[in-house]
Every structure is written in C-alpha cells, then in structure tokens.
Amino acid sequence: MINKNAIHRKRIVHLAEGNFSLRNSKMTTGVLRYGYHESVAVIDSQYVGKTAQEVVGCGGNVPVVASLADAMKYRPEALLIGITPTGGRLPEPMKTLCLEAISLGLDVYAGLHDFLTDDEELVAAAQKHNVKLWDIRKPPKQMPVGGGLCRWAKSYISLMVGSDCAIGKMTVALEIDREAKRRGVKSEFVATGQCGIAIAGWGSPIDAIPGDFMAGMVERDVMSVDGADLILVEGQGSLLHPGFSSVTLALLHGAIPHSLILCHQTTRKEISKIKDVPIPPLPEVIEPYIRLASPFRKPELIGVCLNTSGTSEEEARAAVAEAEKTCGVPASDPVRFGAGKLVDALIEHRRKLGY
Amino acid sequence: MINKNAIHRKRIVHLAEGNFSLRNSKMTTGVLRYGYHESVAVIDSQYVGKTAQEVVGCGGNVPVVASLADAMKYRPEALLIGITPTGGRLPEPMKTLCLEAISLGLDVYAGLHDFLTDDEELVAAAQKHNVKLWDIRKPPKQMPVGGGLCRWAKSYISLMVGSDCAIGKMTVALEIDREAKRRGVKSEFVATGQCGIAIAGWGSPIDAIPGDFMAGMVERDVMSVDGADLILVEGQGSLLHPGFSSVTLALLHGAIPHSLILCHQTTRKEISKIKDVPIPPLPEVIEPYIRLASPFRKPELIGVCLNTSGTSEEEARAAVAEAEKTCGVPASDPVRFGAGKLVDALIEHRRKLGY
C-alpha cells in the first residue's frame, strides 16, 4: 500500500530560480495550480515582489522571493525543486541550497535524474535534522508484475488517453478531479508522471520504471485507492507515439479502466518529433485502446477533451462541436469551458454500470 | 553503436552448480544449444563425468566438471553464471568463485539482479587482473528515446510475437537464424532478453529498461546491424499479457518490422498466471499487432511457429495443418520439424518487398 500522505498538507516553498515560467517550471506551476497541499512562496530573484499569479497566471497571492532566507517567514515545511537543470543533474549551488533547507528543518523534494538519496552528504544531513528527502522519479526497490487485478476493483476507473504526448492529459484528469470533488464525489487522482506526483504527493513515475514492472506499479497504485467513487488515472504518451507507446499500454493494462477519456490538441496534426505520422480521425485514434483493453474489460469512450490553446474561442467551440459529432460523446476543453460535461458523463456511466 | 563483439569467440565455462537442467539453467542450456561462442565445460558436481548432452540433451561432448580448478584444463576465457539464485542476489560462495575466476584471468558474465559491477571488491579484482565483468541485465547509463527510425532501415526486419509469454519466441528466432545462416543468408539475431543476450553476446534486456527508453534501445540495437539480409528480433511477452504487454509493444514500435512470426504453444489455452483470459483464435491474436504497427509500417504475418512440446507427433502435425489453414501462412514447430518453411517464407517476402 502506498503512503498517500507522503507530502500531505506540507507548506511548500518552490525553488524556481531564474526559471519561474509556465514553460520552465512545470512542476512548480502544476503544484501552484492544483496544489493538494499549500504553496507558500516561490524563489526566483528576477520576480521579487510579484505574486505567482502575476508571473505565471496561477497561484494567487503566493509571493515570489529572492532566497530561502526570505521565504522562511512564510513558515515552509518543504522545499520543492520545481525546475530541472540541463541533464537533470544536481548542480553545486542547488545542492548548497538543499543543505541550507535541511538545516532549517525542511523536507526536500525533487524530480531530478540525480537522486537526492544517492548523495551521502544530503542523506547524512537529512538524518541529522530528521527531515525527509523525496526523489519523485526514483522507483522503489520492490515492485510487482501486473496481474490484471484491477478487474476486481470496487471502484469505477477512468483513464485519460491521447492522440499524442504532451497535450494535457494530466491537466484534464486534474480538472475533472477538481470538478468532481466540488460536487462531493469521492474522487482520486492517480499520478503516473513526475509533475502529477509532485502535485498529488504520491504516485509512481511509470516512464522511469523498468518494463517488467510498469503495469504492476499502475495496478498497485490504482488498487491502493480502491473504494473511491471515481478513480482518475493520469495518462502518458500515446499508442501512436513509437517512443512512448509502451508506457501508454502499461497504463491501460495496469488500470483496466471502465472508461476512457480521449485527449487531443486541436492544432496538432502529426505525432510530435516523429516524421510523417499524421494523427488519424479521433474515432480511429480510440479504437486500438478499446481493442487492446477488451480481453480484460471492454472500456467505453465517454468523453473527448480538447486542448484548444492557440485558437480563438469560436474555433474552439467549433472543434468541440465537431468532436462531439464524430465521436458521439460529450466533448469540452476543460481548461477553457470547464470539466462539467465530463463529470456528468462519468457519473452517468458509473451509474449505468451499477457502481 | 553496440559492441557486437562483447563476448565474441570467448571460450566459456558455465557455473551451474546444483542446478544443471533444462529448467534451472536456461542461460547455460541456451548458450550450449545455440552458442555463437564456444562452451568448454559446465560446473555441477552432481553430474561429474557426464557430458552436457547426457544431462540436458544439448551441448554435445562438453564435459561436466566439479570445480573451476577442474575446468581450467579446457582453457576457458570467461565464466558465465548460468543459474539465478533465489532473489537474484549474489551469494557469498558464488562471489568467492567469481573472485577465483578473475584471479585466473577469466572474464565473468552474469544475469543477476545484483550487479557484479556494483560490487567494489569484484570491480577492483577485475581491474587488477585486466578482465571484464559483464552484467547482462544492466541497462547503460545513456539511452535513446524511440523515434521510429527503423522505418528507414536498409535491412528486412522480422519480429517474433506470441500468444503468451514463455512459449519459445527466442528459440524460434534462433532456429530460423541458424537455418538462414546454413543457407548462406546474412542473418542477424537481435537479442532482447537476458538468455538471448548471453547466447548472442550482445543485446539489451528490454524488460529491465525504464519505459521511456525501451523502444529506443530496440531501435538502436536493430539499427546497429542494419545492412544484414535479414534481421530477426527476439520477441518478449504478448499483447495479451497485461503484465508484459508494454515490453511487447516496445519491440513492435522499436523494430518496426516488415513481417511478424506468430508463436504459440498448442497446449496453452489461457494467458499464464492471469485468471480467466482465454487465448483467442490465432487470427485474432495477430490482428492488434498489425493494427498497432500500421501507422509506421504495416507488417505482414508470414508464418506461425507452434511449440508442440508435450503432444504426440500426430497431434503436432495436425496442429501445424490447422494453423496453416486458419492463418493462411506456412506453419511449423521449428524445433520438431525444422525452420525451413519459415526461412522460405522470409526470403520470399523479402524478395517481394524488393529488399
């Protein structure tokens, strides 16, 4: 069983020095936007005196400060390294800051390729000050092989899938989770990538897990919240992306969902970074997902989520109408138009299946 | 580029103490049967004086000896740990033997979960004696993401796929490779699991590689032998096995094969260790493979390989005839009836495609 409370209710200060932006500090902006725990300050000396909202458009009045010392008056309990240095290594100035945070009694969380817990000096300091180091991308030592166990889950499970990678599958799941919770539905977001894990405070970085155990870890994480009304599993990659399709299939065969929500970016016409592979019409995109899952449980497509960023509202509304017509299910851009329709569809499908 | 000559032409002594059998020393029996390099002795004190052929039915006159000291007269150049201790760890007596082998100037090869190269004492000894430690299951530090590059390979590529895991996909590829080479076809076997790698002397343990890089490593390995007449990619798992399907898909989207050879064990009716998932008729088994590969290159099913072990010859012949009828392609049990038909089909398909 997962410790779901890994960083539950911690007050977080974000390290985003020199890189606080929607593009360069995805983990920080994700935690600010959806934070299941509280953000108290962001460190980036170039924006001192501004609020997070003013810099990245989310995070409300969370202040941007120049240093960890300046952040301490907001009583943080943990430092989150919300930026990834080139190559994912831990540069010396960042390590110095981690040691400072530890000595001040803060936990340190990071999604780097270099693990904090592989650094003897950091480990010794954390022990001395009785704080926790959390490597978000580090797989556990013991992992299970997938056994199709989610077929016997008591909860209703929905998986986000996509026409390509990096189109907003995590955002869709989080928007639906937020709307479901607002309505009093006992919903659980299962994070499967490092940003999602930083946001939720738990989960497994499936893309960093060896092939034999990917589906098993998804299964374990889903079953750890079995009993919820609604389990929303963050998607990764796409069956159409040859580099990441294996991660995608591990999610499908690990979670064995009752329903799928298809995510698509309306301006994307070809698979990213793969020459000459056009994205087919959405009904063709979804078909192999249903086919591959069917030996275990046939899932139903119950909604389409469009990422319409970079298009006008008129174009976005037209795209939503078109998707509803071609796929025969409710569609929305949940960031632009809200996730209400998707939550309606999930509740209705769950009821229909008798959960 | 891979160093294909990692253990090329080494004279190997196998450590199989207490476990020399078809079941318990798969790596050793694989190397004995298909050895692309030479086996000179097997250590297992319970069978001293017998030949490998007498104990496991392959390996010819390779002698079984009681100890490494006894094996030295056969002038081995490398020790292969051909058995896996419970839990995959390196027990102390085995480590002592490794140190002895190193001091005698032998390389040491192992497919353990505990890596030889993580043991400071073994590393120091290997450096001192100028020998190589090879951890067959250890992924490299730098790995690529798959980019669909095999679409531009100059070689004809065929991938073994299966109705389930552990039904003989590696054996099929090796039997076809052997028969192709016998006919003078420049064939390359691309190993994707630890036994195959031990046999071939190179390859990547795809099931031990993190999700983001699985397809990329397959792609890199296939492209490293581009130029061959025929590239045969060892299969892993099955799209029907929820625990291992992601590894299977990484092979399909990494290798982007021109053809598929479907492997099936005739006595297997349900997916192994997964409750209530019957194996569908073979044409239904193959369909999702073709569908998932098609955005990159539509592969053709060109043969069926049946593992008929445990059935009578009459039953085996009937099963082969039935598979040919339902699938419309040549079928065989290559171990029982030879791989000739499959090589014929591969050569014919390659010619048809103009390679």
Boltz contact constraints between the chains, C-beta under 6 A:
constraints:
  - contact:
      token1: [A, 145]
      token2: [B, 243]
      max_distance: 6.0
  - contact:
      token1: [A, 146]
      token2: [B, 242]
      max_distance: 6.0
  - contact:
      token1: [A, 146]
      token2: [B, 243]
      max_distance: 6.0
  - contact:
      token1: [A, 148]
      token2: [B, 242]
      max_distance: 6.0
  - contact:
      token1: [A, 148]
      token2: [B, 274]
      max_distance: 6.0
  - contact:
      token1: [A, 206]
      token2: [B, 211]
      max_distance: 6.0
  - contact:
      token1: [A, 207]
      token2: [B, 211]
      max_distance: 6.0
  - contact:
      token1: [A, 207]
      token2: [B, 212]
      max_distance: 6.0
  - contact:
      token1: [A, 208]
      token2: [B, 210]
      max_distance: 6.0
  - contact:
      token1: [A, 210]
      token2: [B, 208]
      max_distance: 6.0
  - contact:
      token1: [A, 210]
      token2: [B, 210]
      max_distance: 6.0
  - contact:
      token1: [A, 211]
      token2: [B, 206]
      max_distance: 6.0
  - contact:
      token1: [A, 211]
      token2: [B, 207]
      max_distance: 6.0
  - contact:
      token1: [A, 211]
      token2: [B, 214]
      max_distance: 6.0
  - contact:
      token1: [A, 211]
      token2: [B, 246]
      max_distance: 6.0
  - contact:
      token1: [A, 211]
      token2: [B, 247]
      max_distance: 6.0
  - contact:
      token1: [A, 212]
      token2: [B, 207]
      max_distance: 6.0
  - contact:
      token1: [A, 214]
      token2: [B, 211]
      max_distance: 6.0
  - contact:
      token1: [A, 214]
      token2: [B, 246]
      max_distance: 6.0
  - contact:
      token1: [A, 215]
      token2: [B, 242]
      max_distance: 6.0
  - contact:
      token1: [A, 215]
      token2: [B, 243]
      max_distance: 6.0
  - contact:
      token1: [A, 240]
      token2: [B, 295]
      max_distance: 6.0
  - contact:
      token1: [A, 242]
      token2: [B, 146]
      max_distance: 6.0
  - contact:
      token1: [A, 242]
      token2: [B, 148]
      max_distance: 6.0
  - contact:
      token1: [A, 242]
      token2: [B, 215]
      max_distance: 6.0
  - contact:
      token1: [A, 242]
      token2: [B, 253]
      max_distance: 6.0
  - contact:
      token1: [A, 243]
      token2: [B, 145]
      max_distance: 6.0
  - contact:
      token1: [A, 243]
      token2: [B, 146]
      max_distance: 6.0
  - contact:
      token1: [A, 243]
      token2: [B, 215]
      max_distance: 6.0
  - contact:
      token1: [A, 245]
      token2: [B, 249]
      max_distance: 6.0
  - contact:
      token1: [A, 245]
      token2: [B, 253]
      max_distance: 6.0
  - contact:
      token1: [A, 246]
      token2: [B, 211]
      max_distance: 6.0
  - contact:
      token1: [A, 246]
      token2: [B, 214]
      max_distance: 6.0
  - contact:
      token1: [A, 246]
      token2: [B, 246]
      max_distance: 6.0
  - contact:
      token1: [A, 246]
      token2: [B, 249]
      max_distance: 6.0
  - contact:
      token1: [A, 246]
      token2: [B, 250]
      max_distance: 6.0
  - contact:
      token1: [A, 247]
      token2: [B, 211]
      max_distance: 6.0
  - contact:
      token1: [A, 249]
      token2: [B, 245]
      max_distance: 6.0
  - contact:
      token1: [A, 249]
      token2: [B, 246]
      max_distance: 6.0
  - contact:
      token1: [A, 249]
      token2: [B, 249]
      max_distance: 6.0
  - contact:
      token1: [A, 250]
      token2: [B, 246]
      max_distance: 6.0
  - contact:
      token1: [A, 253]
      token2: [B, 242]
      max_distance: 6.0
  - contact:
      token1: [A, 253]
      token2: [B, 245]
      max_distance: 6.0
  - contact:
      token1: [A, 274]
      token2: [B, 148]
      max_distance: 6.0
  - contact:
      token1: [A, 277]
      token2: [B, 295]
      max_distance: 6.0
  - contact:
      token1: [A, 288]
      token2: [B, 291]
      max_distance: 6.0
  - contact:
      token1: [A, 288]
      token2: [B, 292]
      max_distance: 6.0
  - contact:
      token1: [A, 291]
      token2: [B, 288]
      max_distance: 6.0
  - contact:
      token1: [A, 292]
      token2: [B, 288]
      max_distance: 6.0
  - contact:
      token1: [A, 295]
      token2: [B, 240]
      max_distance: 6.0
  - contact:
      token1: [A, 295]
      token2: [B, 277]
      max_distance: 6.0
